[in-house]
């Protein structure tokens, strides 16, 4: 799997490549850091669906709405947290 991360501050190419390498080694996944200021408009994230998103579920098992993702919950601060115990 490849994980795309958006840089929150300007980084040199060397800094991005080093961070990608270190994060890839720790996670076991491919990591791509999108440079600061570039949009990820063409990237669509799909989550495993909790099957409560719509009345007529098509049965595909996926949703783009994180509010209906089976393995995410919102914490008290309003952040989305992945809950590995329910995936």
RAWONOR-V657936 format. One record per backbone hydrogen bond with DSSP energy under -0.5 kcal/mol. NH is the residue of the N-H (numbers start at 1). CO is the residue of the C=O. Records with the same first field share a line. If there is no record, write none. Layout:
NH = CO, CO
This chain:
3 = 30
5 = 32
7 = 5, 34
16 = 12
17 = 13
18 = 14
19 = 15
20 = 16
21 = 17
22 = 18
23 = 19
24 = 20
25 = 21
26 = 22
27 = 23
28 = 24
30 = 1
32 = 3
34 = 5, 32
38 = 35
43 = 40
47 = 63
49 = 61
50 = 68
57 = 55
63 = 47
66 = 64
68 = 65
69 = 66
70 = 48
72 = 69
73 = 81
75 = 79
78 = 75
81 = 73, 79
83 = 71
84 = 82
86 = 83
87 = 84
